[in-house]
């Protein structure tokens, strides 16, 4: 691997490791494929990254699931070949929908469940209700924004800026 590719591979590997979405090796695999003019086989990717073919195979499945890499057919070869995605809009829509929006919905579901658990005699009921409303307002707006993004629709930034967080007084 030449120096230019090596810098790119190491950099994307580091970025992936801190993303919470991909592993360092998955970032490195994507980087190798992204700077190639043709699809590579598992053997070629493994050789380029000095990894076992089985390790590359396991990690590339995750990249295929995230739509960052796709399997392609190469005429005259029975081996699986892979190429990197170049439609980053589609990739980010997938990541936002499947990863971040799912997390937001977990927060909203927890807030709703907590609200249902509140009853008239609950200690600090008014305080908890106000806190839940603030949380639901913010996370609901972010969820709506991500929903608009994943559908390719416009979303006014003022929707988020109009939400006033509770502040310590």
VOBA-1610 file (N, C-alpha, C; in pm, whole numbers, padded with zeros to 5 digits, always signed):
BEGIN
Unk+00086-00116+00000Unk+00000+00000+00000Unk+00092+00123+00000Unk+00064+00216-00091Unk+00150+00335-00096Unk+00115+00431+00017Unk+00199+00533+00035Unk+00186+00624+00148Unk+00054+00700+00149Unk+00008+00745+00033Unk-00118+00820+00025Unk-00234+00734+00073Unk-00242+00613+00023Unk-00348+00521+00062Unk-00336+00489+00211Unk-00215+00468+00258Unk-00192+00435+00398Unk-00242+00546+00491Unk-00215+00672+00456Unk-00262+00784+00537Unk-00414+00785+00542Unk-00477+00765+00427Unk-00623+00764+00419Unk-00683+00648+00498Unk-00626+00530+00482Unk-00674+00410+00551Unk-00663+00426+00701Unk-00548+00475+00748Unk-00530+00493+00892Unk-00625+00600+00947Unk-00642+00708+00873Unk-00731+00816+00917Unk-00876+00773+00926Unk-00925+00703+00824Unk-01064+00657+00829Unk-01083+00547+00932Unk-00981+00467+00953Unk-00988+00365+01058Unk-01005+00429+01195Unk-00928+00535+01220Unk-00938+00606+01346Unk-01074+00673+01361Unk-01122+00736+01255Unk-01254+00801+01259Unk-01363+00698+01285Unk-01356+00584+01221Unk-01457+00481+01239Unk-01458+00429+01382Unk-01339+00414+01440Unk-01329+00359+01575Unk-01399+00446+01678Unk-01408+00576+01651Unk-01474+00666+01746Unk-01617+00700+01706Unk-01665+00643+01597Unk-01797+00679+01545Unk-01913+00617+01623Unk-01889+00505+01687Unk-01999+00435+01752Unk-02082+00355+01654Unk-02044+00357+01528Unk-02118+00285+01424Unk-02032+00174+01365Unk-01907+00205+01335Unk-01817+00110+01271Unk-01696+00082+01359Unk-01632-00031+01331Unk-01506-00062+01398Unk-01392+00001+01320Unk-01275+00002+01381Unk-01157+00055+01313Unk-01129-00023+01185Unk-01139-00155+01192Unk-01111-00235+01073Unk-01214-00208+00963Unk-01339-00189+00999Unk-01440-00158+00898Unk-01408-00025+00830Unk-01362+00073+00906Unk-01322+00199+00847Unk-01205+00182+00752Unk-01112+00097+00790Unk-00994+00071+00705Unk-01035-00002+00577Unk-01125-00098+00589Unk-01173-00171+00470Unk-01241-00074+00374Unk-01331+00009+00428Unk-01399+00107+00343Unk-01297+00196+00273Unk-01199+00244+00346Unk-01098+00334+00290Unk-01021+00269+00176Unk-00981+00144+00194Unk-00909+00073+00087Unk-00996+00065-00037Unk-01121+00028-00018Unk-01211+00014-00133Unk-01242+00149-00198Unk-01254+00252-00118Unk-01291+00383-00171Unk-01184+00439-00266Unk-01059+00410-00239Unk-00952+00462-00324Unk-00913+00366-00437Unk-00998+00268-00463Unk-00971+00174-00572Unk-01058+00208-00693Unk-01003+00188-00811Unk-01078+00213-00934Unk-01159+00091-00977Unk-01138-00020-00907Unk-01211-00143-00939Unk-01249-00214-00810Unk-01342-00306-00823Unk-01384-00386-00707Unk-01271-00481-00668Unk-01259-00510-00539Unk-01156-00600-00489Unk-01219-00724-00428Unk-01148-00834-00438Unk-01192-00958-00374Unk-01153-00955-00227Unk-01210-01046-00149Unk-01174-01056-00008Unk-01024-01082+00008Unk-00970-01167-00078Unk-00826-01197-00072Unk-00742-01070-00093Unk-00782-00988-00189Unk-00707-00865-00217Unk-00718-00766-00101Unk-00836-00754-00043Unk-00854-00663+00071Unk-00771-00713+00190Unk-00777-00843+00214Unk-00701-00902+00325Unk-00551-00878+00307Unk-00501-00897+00186Unk-00359-00875+00159Unk-00321-00728+00178Unk-00406-00639+00130Unk-00379-00496+00140Unk-00371-00451+00286Unk-00457-00505+00370Unk-00464-00465+00511Unk-00385-00558+00603Unk-00326-00660+00546Unk-00250-00759+00623Unk-00335-00820+00734Unk-00454-00865+00695Unk-00549-00928+00785Unk-00588-01064+00727Unk-00648-01148+00809Unk-00695-01277+00758Unk-00819-01256+00673Unk-00838-01342+00577Unk-00956-01334+00492Unk-01083-01349+00574Unk-01082-01435+00675Unk-01201-01456+00757Unk-01235-01329+00836Unk-01135-01261+00886Unk-01157-01136+00959Unk-01217-01029+00867Unk-01166-01020+00746Unk-01220-00925+00648Unk-01364-00963+00614Unk-01391-01091+00595Unk-01524-01138+00559Unk-01627-01101+00666Unk-01591-01122+00792Unk-01681-01091+00902Unk-01709-00940+00907Unk-01606-00860+00893Unk-01621-00715+00904Unk-01687-00651+00783Unk-01670-00711+00667Unk-01729-00652+00547Unk-01881-00667+00547Unk-01930-00771+00616Unk-02076-00788+00625Unk-02143-00669+00690Unk-02080-00614+00793Unk-02133-00494+00859Unk-02134-00375+00765Unk-02031-00363+00684Unk-02026-00252+00587Unk-02133-00267+00481Unk-02162-00390+00442Unk-02270-00415+00346Unk-02404-00379+00410Unk-02422-00417+00537Unk-02547-00384+00608Unk-02570-00234+00618Unk-02464-00157+00635Unk-02475-00011+00646Unk-02476+00057+00509Unk-02472-00021+00403Unk-02472+00032+00265Unk-02346+00113+00232Unk-02238+00088+00305Unk-02112+00155+00277Unk-02031+00079+00172Unk-02059-00049+00160Unk-01990-00135+00064Unk-02095-00223-00002Unk-02074-00251-00128Unk-02167-00343-00196Unk-02089-00453-00266Unk-02151-00569-00269Unk-02095-00685-00338Unk-02125-00669-00486Unk-02027-00694-00569Unk-02045-00684-00713Unk-01993-00810-00780Unk-02048-00835-00897Unk-02005-00950-00977Unk-01896-00905-01073Unk-01791-00981-01080Unk-01684-00956-01176Unk-01684-01072-01274Unk-01703-01039-01400Unk-01713-01147-01499Unk-01583-01228-01504Unk-01601-01358-01512Unk-01488-01450-01518Unk-01436-01490-01381Unk-01495-01441-01274Unk-01450-01476-01139Unk-01567-01529-01058Unk-01540-01631-00981Unk-01643-01686-00892Unk-01634-01627-00752Unk-01532-01546-00729Unk-01513-01485-00597Unk-01604-01364-00579Unk-01636-01337-00452Unk-01708-01214-00420Unk-01611-01097-00431Unk-01657-00990-00491Unk-01581-00866-00501Unk-01664-00755-00438Unk-01595-00652-00391Unk-01664-00544-00321Unk-01612-00409-00368Unk-01704-00311-00364Unk-01666-00174-00393Unk-01732-00082-00291Unk-01669+00033-00270Unk-01720+00129-00172Unk-01835+00209-00232Unk-01928+00244-00146Unk-02037+00332-00187Unk-01983+00472-00209Unk-02045+00543-00299Unk-02007+00682-00323Unk-02124+00777-00303Unk-02242+00724-00278Unk-02360+00807-00253Unk-02369+00831-00102Unk-02296+00932-00055Unk-02289+00957+00088Unk-02420+01008+00145Unk-02500+01071+00064Unk-02633+01113+00109Unk-02712+00990+00154Unk-02714+00887+00072Unk-02787+00764+00103Unk-02728+00694+00225Unk-02596+00692+00233Unk-02530+00628+00347Unk-02566+00699+00477Unk-02561+00831+00478Unk-02594+00905+00599Unk-02742+00892+00635Unk-02828+00885+00535Unk-02970+00862+00564Unk-02987+00729+00637Unk-02919+00627+00589Unk-02928+00494+00650Unk-02875+00496+00794Unk-02761+00557+00814Unk-02701+00562+00947Unk-02790+00642+01043Unk-02838+00755+00996Unk-02924+00837+01083Unk-03052+00764+01120Unk-03111+00699+01023Unk-03237+00628+01049Unk-03217+00508+01140Unk-03119+00426+01108Unk-03102+00301+01181Unk-03029+00316+01313Unk-02942+00411+01326Unk-02863+00421+01448Unk-02916+00531+01541Unk-02910+00655+01493Unk-02941+00766+01581Unk-03089+00782+01608Unk-03169+00764+01506Unk-03313+00780+01527Unk-03366+00670+01618Unk-03312+00551+01610Unk-03352+00443+01699Unk-03322+00481+01843Unk-03203+00540+01868Unk-03167+00583+02003Unk-03261+00692+02053Unk-03293+00787+01967Unk-03386+00892+02007Unk-03521+00834+02047Unk-03567+00739+01972Unk-03697+00678+02002Unk-03694+00601+02132Unk-03578+00544+02166Unk-03566+00476+02295Unk-03583+00577+02409Unk-03523+00695+02394Unk-03536+00799+02496Unk-03683+00842+02507Unk-03747+00863+02393Unk-03888+00904+02394Unk-03978+00796+02455Unk-03951+00671+02425Unk-04030+00561+02482Unk-04011+00554+02634Unk-03888+00577+02680Unk-03860+00576+02823Unk-03933+00691+02893Unk-03933+00808+02830Unk-04004+00922+02888Unk-04154+00892+02896Unk-04210+00834+02792Unk-04353+00800+02791Unk-04384+00697+02899Unk-04297+00598+02914Unk-04318+00496+03016Unk-04309+00557+03156Unk-04216+00648+03175Unk-04202+00716+03304Unk-04326+00800+03334Unk-04376+00869+03233Unk-04498+00950+03249Unk-04615+00861+03291Unk-04627+00743+03230Unk-04736+00651+03267Unk-04720+00600+03410Unk-04596+00589+03456Unk-04571+00539+03592Unk-04601+00644+03698Unk-04604+00771+03657Unk-04637+00878+03752Unk-04783+00866+03794Unk-04809+00894+03919Unk-04949+00898+03964Unk-04964+01020+04055Unk-05086+01050+04087Unk-05117+01173+04160Unk-05035+01190+04287Unk-05004+01083+04355Unk-04931+01093+04481Unk-04780+01082+04466Unk-04729+01078+04345Unk-04584+01063+04324Unk-04507+01182+04380Unk-04396+01151+04443Unk-04309+01254+04497Unk-04251+01336+04381Unk-04251+01466+04394Unk-04197+01556+04292Unk-04265+01541+04157Unk-04393+01511+04156Unk-04466+01486+04031Unk-04456+01603+03933Unk-04476+01724+03982Unk-04473+01843+03894Unk-04333+01861+03834Unk-04230+01842+03918Unk-04093+01857+03871Unk-04061+01752+03764Unk-04094+01626+03792Unk-04067+01517+03698Unk-04146+01539+03568Unk-04270+01582+03578Unk-04352+01608+03459Unk-04289+01717+03374Unk-04240+01824+03436Unk-04177+01933+03362Unk-04048+01885+03294Unk-03969+01808+03365Unk-03845+01757+03307Unk-03874+01664+03189Unk-03974+01579+03204Unk-04010+01488+03095Unk-04059+01566+02973Unk-04135+01671+02996Unk-04187+01753+02885Unk-04071+01818+02809Unk-03972+01869+02882Unk-03855+01929+02816Unk-03779+01826+02734Unk-03758+01710+02793Unk-03687+01603+02724Unk-03763+01558+02600Unk-03893+01537+02614Unk-03976+01494+02501Unk-03980+01600+02392Unk-03985+01725+02430Unk-03987+01833+02331Unk-03859+01836+02249Unk-03746+01830+02318Unk-03618+01835+02247Unk-03597+01712+02161Unk-03608+01594+02221Unk-03583+01470+02146Unk-03688+01448+02039Unk-03810+01493+02061Unk-03913+01484+01957Unk-03879+01569+01836Unk-03827+01691+01862Unk-03787+01779+01752Unk-03667+01722+01676Unk-03569+01669+01749Unk-03453+01608+01683Unk-03498+01487+01600Unk-03589+01407+01655Unk-03642+01292+01582Unk-03712+01338+01453Unk-03791+01443+01463Unk-03860+01496+01344Unk-03758+01546+01242Unk-03653+01612+01290Unk-03548+01661+01200Unk-03476+01548+01130Unk-03441+01444+01205Unk-03376+01329+01143Unk-03470+01257+01047Unk-03597+01252+01083Unk-03696+01192+00994Unk-03703+01267+00862Unk-03704+01400+00870Unk-03707+01481+00748Unk-03580+01459+00667Unk-03465+01455+00736Unk-03337+01432+00668Unk-03336+01298+00595Unk-03380+01193+00663Unk-03376+01060+00600Unk-03473+01047+00485Unk-03574+01134+00482Unk-03670+01133+00371Unk-03635+01235+00263Unk-03525+01309+00286Unk-03483+01410+00189Unk-03572+01533+00189Unk-03636+01560+00302Unk-03728+01674+00312Unk-03662+01788+00388Unk-03716+01907+00372Unk-03665+02025+00442Unk-03707+02021+00588Unk-03625+02078+00672Unk-03655+02088+00814Unk-03599+02221+00862Unk-03683+02306+00913Unk-03641+02439+00955Unk-03560+02432+01085Unk-03441+02488+01086Unk-03360+02487+01210Unk-03429+02557+01326Unk-03520+02648+01298Unk-03589+02717+01406Unk-03674+02622+01490Unk-03709+02508+01432Unk-03785+02410+01510Unk-03706+02367+01632Unk-03576+02348+01616Unk-03493+02310+01730Unk-03462+02431+01819Unk-03437+02546+01758Unk-03398+02661+01839Unk-03514+02716+01921Unk-03637+02682+01888Unk-03753+02727+01964Unk-03775+02647+02092Unk-03701+02541+02108Unk-03715+02459+02229Unk-03623+02516+02335Unk-03681+02560+02445Unk-03603+02621+02552Unk-03573+02514+02655Unk-03445+02479+02672Unk-03412+02377+02773Unk-03430+02432+02914Unk-03459+02344+03007Unk-03466+02384+03146Unk-03325+02419+03193Unk-03313+02530+03261Unk-03181+02573+03310Unk-03187+02585+03461Unk-03073+02563+03523Unk-03066+02584+03668Unk-03077+02733+03696Unk-03152+02765+03793Unk-03171+02907+03827Unk-03099+02938+03956
//
